[in-house]
Amino acid sequence: MNVEDIKVIGNIGAGTMGHATALQFAMNGYAVKLVDSSQEALERGTALIEHDLDTFIQAGLVQETERQAILDRIRSGTDYAALSDADFVIESVLEDMGVKREVWAKVESVVSEQAVLATNTSGLSPSAIATVLKRPQRFLVAHFWNPAQLMPLVEVVPSKETDKAAVDLTVELINGIGKHAVALSTESLGFVGNRIQAAVIRECMNIVNRGIATPEAVDEIVKYSLGRRWSVLGPIASADLGGLDIFDGLSKYMYADLDNNAGEDPTLKAKVAEGHLGAKTGQGFYSWQGADSQALIQERDRSLLKALVDDQKNGGAQER
C-alpha cells in the first residue's frame, strides 16, 4: 500500500491525545472514524476538536470556510465495526498494557489485512502489545507529543516484527499531515524523547536536592540557554559546534558528579505521596492555582501555536 491509497483513518480514543489526532487527519482531508467507549467521551472529544479547530482558524492556520467540511469528515461512534474500511488506524487509549492489547485484538478482527496499525503510546513496548495480533508486521508506534494539536514531533517506533514498509508509509503519512515524523531504528524503553527527558529531569532533581539551585532557578536556566539552543539545533549538533574536544573534557570530570541513581527519585516519590501531582492537583513544585498559573499555561500554548504558524510559513515542520 502507498500513502495515496490511504483514504480512511480509524481513530480510537477521543481524549486529550485522540481528539487531536482525529482533528489533524480531518484538517488534511482524510475521512476519520472516531471510536470511543461511550457517547459521553465522544461528546467531550467533539467539544475539544471544535475548540482546537477554532483556535487554528483564529491563528490563520485554517480558513473559516473550511470549518464545517473538516468537522463533517469526522464520524464518531462506539462500535469497532465502523473501522472495517480504515486504511490506517491510530489508538490513544489508557497507558495500560492489558487495555491496549484488548483494543488491538478487537481492531484486528474488523480491519483489512492491508491496514497499518499504530499505537500512540508514550513508552510501552510495541512488541509486547503486538503479541495479541496475527499480523504484527503491520503494527508500530506513532508517538505524538502532548499537546498533540500543537507539538510537531511524532516518534515512529517499530516492534521486533514490524515491516520497514509500514514504518516508511507511516513516516510519509505523518509528514503529509504537517507533523514531523522521526523513525527509530529499534524500540527502546521510553523511545528517545522520553529517555532524554528522564535524564534531564533526574539531574534537575539532583541539583535541587543538593541545594545547588532552586526549582525556579533551574527552569530559568534551561529556558534561556538549552531551551533556546535546542529548539534550533539538537544536543549532538550543538556539541559539534561547541567542539567535541570541549565536551570530551567536560565528560572526564563532570560525568562522575552527575546523578546516576537507577531507582525511584525520592523527591518525586515524596511529592506523589503528598498528593502534589502538579497542574492536575493544583500543586507540585509550583502552585497551579489562580490567574497567574492559568496565564502561564496559556502563554505556553500561544508560543507553541506561534511556532506552528512559523512552520507553515517556512514550508512545514517536516522541512526544518
BELZICOR-V157031 format. One record per pair of residues at least 24 apart in sequence whose C-alpha atoms are under 10 Angstrom apart, sorted by the first residue. I is the first residue (numbers start at 0). J is the second residue. D is the distance in Angstrom with one decimal. If there is no record, write none. Layout:
i=(I | I)
j=(J | J)
d=(D | D)
This chain:
i=(0 | 0 | 0 | 0 | 0 | 0 | 0 | 1 | 1 | 1 | 1 | 1 | 1 | 1 | 2 | 2 | 2 | 2 | 2 | 2 | 2 | 2 | 2 | 2 | 3 | 3 | 4 | 4 | 5 | 5 | 5 | 5 | 5 | 5 | 5 | 5 | 5 | 6 | 6 | 6 | 6 | 6 | 6 | 7 | 7 | 7 | 7 | 7 | 7 | 7 | 7 | 7 | 7 | 7 | 8 | 8 | 8 | 8 | 8 | 8 | 8 | 8 | 8 | 8 | 8 | 8 | 9 | 9 | 9 | 9 | 9 | 9 | 9 | 9 | 9 | 9 | 9 | 9 | 9 | 9 | 9 | 9 | 9 | 9 | 9 | 9 | 10 | 10 | 10 | 10 | 10 | 10 | 10 | 10 | 10 | 10 | 10 | 10 | 10 | 11 | 11 | 11 | 11 | 11 | 11 | 11 | 11 | 11 | 11 | 11 | 11 | 11 | 11 | 11 | 11 | 11 | 12 | 12 | 12 | 12 | 12 | 12 | 12 | 12 | 12 | 12 | 13 | 13 | 13 | 13 | 13 | 13 | 13 | 13 | 13 | 13 | 13 | 13 | 13 | 13 | 14 | 14 | 14 | 14 | 14 | 14 | 14 | 14 | 14 | 14 | 15 | 15 | 15 | 15 | 15 | 15 | 15 | 15 | 15 | 15 | 16 | 16 | 16 | 16 | 16 | 16 | 16 | 16 | 16 | 16 | 16 | 16 | 17 | 17 | 17 | 17 | 17 | 17 | 17 | 17 | 17 | 17 | 18 | 18 | 18 | 18 | 18 | 18 | 18 | 18 | 18 | 18 | 18 | 19 | 19 | 19 | 19 | 19 | 19 | 19 | 19 | 19 | 19 | 19 | 19 | 20 | 20 | 20 | 20 | 20 | 20 | 20 | 20 | 20 | 21 | 21 | 21 | 21 | 21 | 21 | 21 | 21 | 22 | 22 | 22 | 22 | 22 | 22 | 22 | 22 | 22 | 22 | 23 | 23 | 23 | 23 | 23 | 23 | 23 | 23 | 23 | 24 | 24 | 24 | 24 | 24 | 24 | 24 | 24 | 25 | 25 | 25 | 25 | 25 | 25 | 25 | 26 | 26 | 26 | 26 | 26 | 26 | 26 | 26 | 26 | 26 | 26 | 27 | 27 | 27 | 27 | 27 | 28 | 28 | 28 | 28 | 29 | 29 | 29 | 29 | 30 | 30 | 30 | 30 | 30 | 30 | 30 | 31 | 31 | 31 | 31 | 31 | 31 | 31 | 31 | 31 | 31 | 31 | 32 | 32 | 32 | 32 | 32 | 32 | 32 | 32 | 32 | 32 | 32 | 32 | 33 | 33 | 33 | 33 | 33 | 33 | 33 | 33 | 33 | 33 | 33 | 33 | 34 | 34 | 34 | 34 | 34 | 34 | 34 | 34 | 34 | 34 | 35 | 35 | 35 | 35 | 35 | 35 | 35 | 35 | 36 | 36 | 36 | 36 | 36 | 37 | 37 | 37 | 38 | 38 | 38 | 40 | 41 | 41 | 41 | 42 | 44 | 45 | 45 | 45 | 48 | 48 | 51 | 51 | 52 | 54 | 55 | 55 | 55 | 55 | 55 | 58 | 58 | 58 | 58 | 58 | 59 | 60 | 60 | 60 | 60 | 60 | 79 | 79 | 79 | 79 | 79 | 79 | 80 | 80 | 80 | 80 | 80 | 81 | 81 | 81 | 82 | 82 | 82 | 82 | 82 | 82 | 83 | 83 | 83 | 83 | 83 | 83 | 84 | 84 | 84 | 84 | 85 | 85 | 85 | 85 | 85 | 85 | 85 | 86 | 86 | 86 | 86 | 86 | 86 | 86 | 87 | 87 | 87 | 87 | 87 | 87 | 87 | 87 | 87 | 88 | 88 | 88 | 88 | 88 | 88 | 89 | 89 | 89 | 89 | 89 | 89 | 89 | 89 | 89 | 90 | 90 | 90 | 90 | 90 | 90 | 90 | 91 | 91 | 91 | 91 | 91 | 91 | 91 | 91 | 92 | 92 | 92 | 93 | 93 | 94 | 94 | 94 | 94 | 94 | 95 | 95 | 95 | 96 | 96 | 96 | 96 | 96 | 96 | 97 | 98 | 99 | 99 | 99 | 99 | 100 | 100 | 100 | 100 | 100 | 100 | 101 | 101 | 102 | 102 | 103 | 103 | 103 | 103 | 103 | 103 | 104 | 104 | 104 | 104 | 104 | 104 | 105 | 105 | 106 | 107 | 107 | 107 | 107 | 107 | 108 | 108 | 112 | 113 | 114 | 114 | 115 | 115 | 115 | 115 | 115 | 115 | 116 | 116 | 116 | 116 | 117 | 117 | 117 | 117 | 117 | 117 | 117 | 117 | 118 | 118 | 118 | 118 | 119 | 119 | 119 | 119 | 119 | 120 | 120 | 120 | 121 | 121 | 121 | 121 | 121 | 121 | 121 | 122 | 122 | 122 | 122 | 122 | 122 | 122 | 122 | 122 | 122 | 123 | 123 | 123 | 123 | 123 | 124 | 124 | 124 | 124 | 124 | 124 | 124 | 124 | 124 | 125 | 125 | 125 | 125 | 125 | 125 | 125 | 125 | 126 | 126 | 126 | 126 | 126 | 126 | 127 | 127 | 128 | 129 | 129 | 129 | 129 | 134 | 134 | 135 | 135 | 135 | 135 | 136 | 136 | 136 | 136 | 136 | 136 | 136 | 137 | 137 | 137 | 137 | 137 | 137 | 138 | 138 | 138 | 139 | 139 | 139 | 139 | 140 | 140 | 140 | 140 | 140 | 140 | 141 | 141 | 141 | 141 | 141 | 141 | 141 | 142 | 142 | 142 | 142 | 143 | 143 | 143 | 143 | 144 | 144 | 146 | 146 | 147 | 148 | 148 | 148 | 148 | 148 | 149 | 149 | 149 | 149 | 149 | 149 | 149 | 149 | 149 | 150 | 150 | 150 | 150 | 150 | 150 | 150 | 150 | 151 | 151 | 151 | 151 | 151 | 151 | 151 | 151 | 151 | 151 | 151 | 152 | 152 | 152 | 152 | 152 | 152 | 152 | 152 | 153 | 153 | 153 | 153 | 153 | 153 | 154 | 154 | 154 | 154 | 154 | 154 | 154 | 154 | 155 | 155 | 155 | 155 | 155 | 155 | 155 | 155 | 156 | 156 | 156 | 156 | 156 | 156 | 156 | 156 | 156 | 157 | 157 | 157 | 157 | 157 | 157 | 158 | 158 | 158 | 158 | 159 | 159 | 161 | 173 | 174 | 174 | 174 | 174 | 175 | 175 | 176 | 176 | 177 | 177 | 177 | 177 | 177 | 177 | 177 | 177 | 178 | 178 | 178 | 178 | 178 | 178 | 179 | 179 | 179 | 179 | 179 | 180 | 180 | 181 | 198 | 198 | 200 | 201 | 201 | 201 | 201 | 201 | 201 | 201 | 201 | 202 | 202 | 202 | 202 | 203 | 203 | 204 | 204 | 204 | 204 | 204 | 205 | 205 | 205 | 205 | 205 | 205 | 206 | 206 | 207 | 208 | 208 | 213 | 214 | 214 | 215 | 215 | 231)
j=(86 | 113 | 114 | 115 | 164 | 165 | 168 | 164 | 165 | 167 | 168 | 169 | 171 | 172 | 86 | 87 | 167 | 168 | 169 | 170 | 171 | 172 | 173 | 175 | 168 | 172 | 86 | 87 | 29 | 30 | 85 | 86 | 87 | 114 | 115 | 168 | 172 | 30 | 31 | 84 | 85 | 86 | 87 | 31 | 32 | 72 | 82 | 83 | 84 | 85 | 86 | 87 | 88 | 114 | 32 | 33 | 73 | 82 | 84 | 85 | 86 | 87 | 88 | 89 | 114 | 115 | 33 | 34 | 73 | 74 | 79 | 81 | 82 | 83 | 84 | 85 | 86 | 87 | 88 | 89 | 90 | 106 | 110 | 114 | 116 | 117 | 34 | 35 | 73 | 74 | 75 | 82 | 85 | 87 | 88 | 89 | 90 | 91 | 117 | 35 | 36 | 75 | 76 | 77 | 79 | 82 | 88 | 89 | 90 | 91 | 92 | 102 | 103 | 106 | 118 | 119 | 36 | 40 | 41 | 44 | 77 | 89 | 90 | 91 | 92 | 93 | 37 | 40 | 41 | 42 | 43 | 44 | 45 | 46 | 47 | 48 | 75 | 90 | 91 | 92 | 40 | 41 | 43 | 44 | 45 | 47 | 48 | 91 | 92 | 93 | 43 | 44 | 47 | 48 | 91 | 92 | 145 | 146 | 147 | 148 | 44 | 90 | 91 | 92 | 119 | 142 | 143 | 144 | 145 | 146 | 147 | 148 | 44 | 48 | 89 | 90 | 91 | 92 | 119 | 143 | 147 | 148 | 43 | 44 | 45 | 46 | 47 | 48 | 49 | 51 | 91 | 147 | 148 | 44 | 47 | 48 | 51 | 52 | 91 | 143 | 145 | 146 | 147 | 148 | 149 | 48 | 89 | 90 | 91 | 119 | 143 | 147 | 148 | 176 | 45 | 48 | 70 | 72 | 73 | 74 | 89 | 148 | 47 | 48 | 49 | 51 | 52 | 69 | 70 | 72 | 73 | 148 | 48 | 52 | 69 | 147 | 148 | 173 | 176 | 177 | 178 | 69 | 72 | 73 | 172 | 173 | 175 | 176 | 177 | 68 | 69 | 70 | 71 | 72 | 73 | 176 | 52 | 61 | 65 | 66 | 68 | 69 | 70 | 72 | 73 | 176 | 177 | 69 | 72 | 175 | 176 | 177 | 68 | 69 | 72 | 176 | 69 | 72 | 73 | 176 | 69 | 70 | 71 | 72 | 73 | 74 | 85 | 69 | 70 | 71 | 72 | 73 | 74 | 75 | 82 | 85 | 87 | 88 | 72 | 73 | 74 | 75 | 76 | 79 | 81 | 82 | 83 | 84 | 85 | 88 | 73 | 74 | 75 | 76 | 77 | 78 | 79 | 81 | 82 | 88 | 89 | 90 | 74 | 75 | 76 | 77 | 78 | 79 | 80 | 81 | 82 | 90 | 75 | 76 | 77 | 78 | 79 | 90 | 91 | 92 | 76 | 77 | 78 | 79 | 92 | 76 | 77 | 78 | 75 | 76 | 77 | 77 | 75 | 76 | 77 | 75 | 75 | 70 | 73 | 75 | 73 | 148 | 148 | 149 | 148 | 304 | 148 | 149 | 304 | 307 | 308 | 301 | 304 | 305 | 307 | 308 | 308 | 304 | 307 | 308 | 311 | 312 | 105 | 106 | 107 | 108 | 109 | 110 | 105 | 106 | 108 | 109 | 110 | 106 | 109 | 110 | 106 | 107 | 108 | 109 | 110 | 111 | 107 | 108 | 109 | 110 | 111 | 114 | 109 | 110 | 111 | 114 | 109 | 110 | 111 | 113 | 114 | 115 | 116 | 110 | 111 | 112 | 113 | 114 | 115 | 116 | 111 | 113 | 114 | 115 | 116 | 117 | 168 | 169 | 172 | 114 | 115 | 116 | 117 | 118 | 138 | 115 | 116 | 117 | 118 | 119 | 139 | 140 | 141 | 142 | 116 | 117 | 118 | 119 | 120 | 140 | 141 | 117 | 118 | 119 | 120 | 121 | 141 | 142 | 143 | 118 | 119 | 120 | 119 | 120 | 119 | 120 | 121 | 122 | 123 | 120 | 123 | 128 | 120 | 123 | 124 | 125 | 127 | 128 | 128 | 128 | 123 | 128 | 129 | 131 | 127 | 128 | 129 | 130 | 131 | 132 | 128 | 131 | 128 | 131 | 128 | 129 | 130 | 131 | 132 | 138 | 128 | 129 | 130 | 131 | 132 | 133 | 131 | 132 | 132 | 131 | 132 | 133 | 134 | 135 | 132 | 133 | 137 | 137 | 138 | 165 | 139 | 164 | 165 | 166 | 168 | 169 | 140 | 141 | 165 | 169 | 141 | 142 | 155 | 156 | 157 | 165 | 166 | 169 | 142 | 143 | 155 | 156 | 143 | 144 | 153 | 154 | 155 | 144 | 189 | 190 | 145 | 154 | 188 | 189 | 190 | 192 | 193 | 156 | 186 | 187 | 188 | 189 | 190 | 191 | 192 | 193 | 194 | 186 | 187 | 188 | 189 | 190 | 156 | 157 | 158 | 159 | 186 | 187 | 188 | 189 | 190 | 156 | 157 | 158 | 159 | 160 | 161 | 186 | 187 | 157 | 158 | 159 | 160 | 161 | 186 | 158 | 159 | 158 | 158 | 159 | 160 | 161 | 160 | 161 | 159 | 160 | 161 | 162 | 160 | 161 | 162 | 163 | 164 | 165 | 166 | 161 | 162 | 163 | 164 | 165 | 166 | 162 | 165 | 166 | 165 | 166 | 169 | 186 | 166 | 169 | 182 | 183 | 186 | 190 | 166 | 169 | 170 | 173 | 180 | 181 | 182 | 180 | 181 | 190 | 192 | 173 | 178 | 179 | 180 | 192 | 193 | 300 | 303 | 178 | 178 | 300 | 303 | 304 | 307 | 178 | 300 | 301 | 302 | 303 | 304 | 305 | 306 | 307 | 178 | 179 | 300 | 303 | 304 | 306 | 307 | 316 | 177 | 178 | 179 | 180 | 303 | 306 | 307 | 310 | 315 | 316 | 317 | 177 | 178 | 179 | 180 | 181 | 192 | 316 | 317 | 178 | 179 | 180 | 181 | 182 | 192 | 179 | 180 | 181 | 182 | 183 | 190 | 191 | 192 | 180 | 181 | 182 | 183 | 184 | 185 | 186 | 190 | 181 | 182 | 183 | 184 | 185 | 186 | 187 | 190 | 191 | 182 | 183 | 184 | 185 | 186 | 187 | 184 | 185 | 186 | 187 | 185 | 186 | 185 | 317 | 315 | 316 | 317 | 318 | 315 | 317 | 315 | 317 | 307 | 310 | 311 | 314 | 315 | 316 | 317 | 318 | 307 | 310 | 315 | 316 | 317 | 318 | 315 | 316 | 317 | 318 | 319 | 316 | 317 | 317 | 258 | 259 | 264 | 257 | 258 | 259 | 260 | 261 | 263 | 264 | 267 | 257 | 258 | 259 | 260 | 257 | 258 | 258 | 264 | 265 | 266 | 267 | 257 | 258 | 259 | 260 | 264 | 266 | 257 | 258 | 266 | 265 | 266 | 284 | 284 | 285 | 284 | 285 | 319)
d=(9.1 | 7.2 | 8.6 | 9.2 | 8.7 | 8.9 | 8.1 | 9.3 | 9.7 | 9.7 | 6.8 | 10.0 | 9.4 | 9.4 | 9.6 | 9.8 | 9.5 | 6.1 | 8.2 | 9.7 | 6.9 | 6.1 | 9.9 | 9.1 | 9.9 | 9.0 | 7.8 | 10.0 | 8.3 | 9.7 | 8.2 | 5.3 | 6.8 | 8.9 | 9.6 | 9.8 | 8.5 | 6.5 | 8.9 | 9.1 | 7.7 | 6.6 | 8.4 | 5.9 | 7.4 | 9.7 | 8.8 | 9.8 | 6.8 | 4.8 | 5.5 | 6.9 | 8.7 | 10.0 | 6.2 | 8.5 | 9.5 | 8.2 | 8.7 | 5.3 | 6.1 | 5.1 | 5.7 | 7.6 | 9.6 | 9.9 | 6.4 | 7.7 | 10.0 | 9.9 | 9.3 | 8.4 | 5.7 | 8.8 | 8.5 | 5.3 | 7.5 | 6.1 | 4.2 | 6.2 | 8.2 | 9.5 | 9.5 | 9.7 | 9.1 | 9.9 | 6.2 | 8.7 | 9.6 | 10.0 | 9.2 | 8.5 | 9.1 | 8.6 | 5.8 | 5.1 | 5.9 | 7.9 | 9.7 | 6.0 | 9.1 | 9.8 | 10.0 | 9.5 | 8.8 | 9.3 | 7.6 | 6.3 | 4.5 | 6.0 | 7.1 | 8.7 | 10.0 | 9.4 | 9.4 | 9.8 | 7.9 | 8.4 | 8.3 | 8.4 | 9.9 | 8.8 | 6.3 | 5.2 | 5.4 | 8.9 | 9.9 | 6.5 | 5.9 | 8.6 | 7.6 | 4.7 | 7.6 | 10.0 | 8.7 | 8.9 | 9.2 | 9.5 | 7.8 | 8.4 | 7.3 | 8.3 | 7.6 | 5.7 | 9.4 | 8.3 | 9.8 | 7.8 | 7.9 | 9.7 | 9.8 | 7.9 | 8.3 | 10.0 | 8.6 | 9.5 | 8.3 | 7.8 | 8.2 | 9.5 | 9.6 | 9.3 | 6.2 | 8.5 | 8.3 | 10.0 | 7.8 | 8.5 | 7.0 | 7.2 | 6.0 | 8.1 | 8.0 | 9.6 | 8.5 | 7.2 | 5.2 | 7.7 | 8.6 | 9.7 | 8.5 | 9.8 | 9.1 | 5.4 | 7.3 | 9.1 | 6.7 | 5.9 | 9.7 | 9.3 | 9.0 | 8.9 | 8.7 | 8.8 | 8.1 | 6.7 | 8.0 | 9.6 | 10.0 | 9.4 | 9.4 | 8.1 | 5.7 | 5.0 | 8.8 | 9.5 | 8.2 | 9.3 | 8.8 | 9.5 | 8.2 | 6.9 | 7.2 | 9.9 | 9.8 | 8.0 | 10.0 | 9.6 | 7.4 | 9.9 | 9.0 | 9.7 | 9.5 | 6.1 | 8.8 | 8.3 | 7.6 | 7.9 | 8.1 | 9.3 | 8.0 | 8.0 | 9.5 | 9.4 | 9.6 | 8.9 | 7.1 | 9.6 | 6.7 | 8.3 | 8.9 | 9.2 | 9.2 | 9.2 | 9.6 | 9.0 | 9.5 | 6.4 | 9.5 | 8.8 | 5.5 | 7.3 | 8.6 | 5.9 | 6.6 | 9.2 | 8.6 | 8.1 | 8.6 | 8.8 | 8.8 | 5.6 | 8.5 | 8.6 | 9.9 | 8.0 | 9.9 | 8.3 | 10.0 | 8.1 | 5.7 | 8.3 | 9.0 | 7.5 | 7.7 | 8.9 | 8.9 | 6.9 | 8.6 | 9.5 | 9.0 | 9.8 | 8.6 | 4.8 | 6.2 | 7.9 | 9.1 | 9.8 | 9.7 | 9.3 | 6.0 | 4.7 | 6.2 | 8.2 | 9.4 | 8.4 | 9.8 | 9.5 | 8.5 | 6.1 | 5.1 | 5.9 | 7.8 | 9.4 | 6.8 | 6.5 | 9.7 | 9.3 | 7.7 | 9.1 | 6.6 | 5.9 | 4.5 | 6.4 | 8.3 | 9.7 | 9.5 | 8.7 | 8.7 | 10.0 | 9.9 | 9.9 | 8.5 | 5.7 | 5.2 | 5.3 | 6.9 | 6.8 | 9.7 | 8.1 | 8.4 | 9.3 | 8.0 | 6.7 | 5.3 | 8.2 | 8.8 | 10.0 | 9.8 | 8.8 | 8.4 | 5.5 | 8.4 | 9.6 | 9.9 | 8.1 | 6.1 | 9.7 | 8.8 | 7.2 | 7.1 | 9.6 | 6.9 | 7.4 | 8.4 | 9.2 | 9.7 | 8.9 | 9.2 | 8.8 | 9.9 | 9.5 | 7.5 | 9.5 | 9.4 | 8.9 | 9.5 | 9.8 | 8.2 | 9.6 | 9.3 | 9.7 | 7.7 | 8.1 | 9.4 | 7.4 | 7.8 | 9.4 | 8.3 | 6.6 | 7.9 | 9.8 | 7.2 | 6.7 | 9.9 | 9.2 | 7.3 | 9.2 | 9.1 | 8.4 | 8.9 | 6.0 | 8.2 | 10.0 | 8.4 | 9.2 | 7.5 | 9.6 | 10.0 | 6.7 | 6.2 | 9.2 | 9.4 | 8.9 | 5.2 | 4.6 | 6.7 | 9.5 | 8.7 | 6.6 | 7.2 | 8.7 | 9.5 | 6.6 | 7.7 | 9.5 | 6.7 | 8.9 | 9.8 | 8.1 | 7.7 | 9.5 | 7.2 | 4.6 | 6.5 | 8.7 | 9.9 | 8.9 | 5.4 | 4.8 | 6.0 | 7.7 | 10.0 | 8.7 | 9.4 | 7.2 | 6.4 | 4.9 | 6.0 | 8.3 | 9.7 | 8.7 | 6.2 | 4.7 | 5.6 | 6.7 | 9.7 | 8.8 | 7.7 | 9.9 | 8.3 | 6.4 | 4.9 | 5.7 | 8.2 | 9.4 | 9.0 | 9.2 | 6.6 | 5.2 | 7.0 | 9.8 | 9.9 | 9.4 | 9.5 | 8.7 | 8.0 | 8.3 | 10.0 | 8.7 | 9.2 | 6.6 | 7.9 | 8.6 | 7.6 | 9.2 | 8.3 | 9.9 | 9.8 | 7.3 | 8.8 | 9.9 | 8.0 | 6.6 | 8.4 | 9.6 | 9.7 | 6.8 | 9.4 | 9.8 | 8.7 | 5.5 | 7.4 | 8.0 | 6.3 | 8.6 | 9.3 | 8.2 | 9.9 | 9.9 | 8.1 | 8.0 | 9.9 | 7.5 | 7.3 | 9.7 | 9.7 | 9.0 | 9.6 | 6.0 | 6.4 | 9.0 | 9.9 | 9.7 | 9.5 | 9.3 | 7.0 | 8.0 | 8.4 | 10.0 | 9.3 | 9.6 | 8.8 | 7.9 | 9.2 | 9.6 | 8.3 | 10.0 | 6.7 | 9.3 | 8.7 | 8.1 | 8.3 | 9.2 | 8.8 | 9.4 | 5.6 | 8.7 | 8.9 | 9.3 | 9.7 | 9.7 | 9.9 | 8.6 | 7.3 | 9.7 | 9.7 | 9.6 | 6.4 | 9.1 | 9.2 | 9.3 | 9.4 | 9.8 | 9.4 | 10.0 | 9.6 | 9.2 | 9.5 | 6.7 | 7.8 | 9.3 | 7.8 | 10.0 | 9.4 | 8.2 | 6.0 | 4.2 | 6.2 | 9.4 | 9.8 | 7.7 | 9.4 | 9.6 | 9.0 | 7.1 | 7.2 | 8.8 | 9.3 | 9.4 | 7.5 | 9.7 | 7.2 | 7.5 | 6.9 | 8.5 | 9.0 | 7.7 | 7.0 | 5.0 | 8.1 | 9.5 | 9.2 | 7.6 | 9.5 | 8.1 | 4.6 | 5.9 | 7.4 | 8.7 | 8.3 | 8.3 | 9.4 | 9.1 | 7.9 | 9.5 | 8.9 | 9.6 | 9.1 | 9.2 | 8.9 | 6.2 | 6.4 | 8.8 | 5.0 | 4.0 | 5.2 | 8.8 | 9.4 | 7.8 | 10.0 | 5.7 | 6.3 | 9.1 | 8.5 | 5.8 | 8.5 | 8.4 | 7.6 | 8.9 | 7.9 | 7.4 | 9.0 | 9.5 | 9.1 | 9.5 | 9.7 | 10.0 | 9.1 | 9.7 | 9.4 | 7.9 | 8.9 | 8.7 | 8.5 | 9.5 | 9.2 | 9.2 | 9.8 | 9.0 | 9.9 | 9.9 | 9.0 | 9.6 | 9.0 | 9.2 | 10.0 | 8.6 | 9.3 | 9.6 | 9.6 | 10.0 | 9.6 | 9.0 | 9.7 | 9.4 | 7.6 | 9.5 | 9.5 | 5.9 | 6.1 | 9.4 | 8.6 | 6.9 | 8.0 | 9.0 | 9.8 | 7.0 | 8.7 | 9.1 | 8.1 | 9.8 | 7.6 | 4.7 | 5.3 | 8.0 | 9.4 | 9.5 | 7.9 | 9.3 | 9.4 | 6.5 | 8.3 | 9.9 | 6.2 | 4.8 | 5.9 | 7.4 | 9.5 | 8.5 | 8.9 | 6.9 | 6.0 | 4.7 | 6.3 | 8.5 | 9.9 | 8.5 | 5.9 | 5.1 | 6.0 | 7.1 | 7.8 | 8.1 | 8.2 | 6.6 | 5.9 | 4.5 | 6.2 | 9.3 | 9.7 | 9.4 | 9.2 | 8.6 | 6.1 | 5.3 | 7.5 | 6.6 | 5.8 | 8.7 | 7.5 | 9.6 | 8.1 | 7.2 | 7.5 | 6.0 | 6.1 | 9.7 | 9.9 | 7.1 | 6.2 | 9.5 | 7.5 | 7.6 | 9.8 | 9.2 | 8.7 | 8.2 | 5.9 | 9.1 | 9.4 | 8.6 | 9.5 | 9.7 | 9.4 | 9.0 | 8.3 | 9.3 | 6.0 | 6.5 | 6.9 | 9.7 | 9.7 | 9.9 | 7.7 | 6.1 | 6.3 | 9.8 | 8.3 | 5.5 | 4.4 | 8.1 | 8.6 | 9.2 | 7.1 | 9.2 | 9.0 | 9.1 | 9.8 | 9.2 | 6.9 | 8.3 | 8.2 | 9.8 | 9.8 | 7.5 | 9.7 | 6.7 | 5.8 | 8.5 | 9.7 | 10.0 | 9.2 | 8.9 | 7.9 | 9.1 | 7.1 | 8.2 | 7.9 | 6.2 | 9.5 | 9.5 | 9.1 | 9.1 | 9.0 | 8.8 | 9.3 | 9.4 | 7.7 | 9.9 | 7.1 | 8.7 | 8.8 | 8.6 | 9.1)
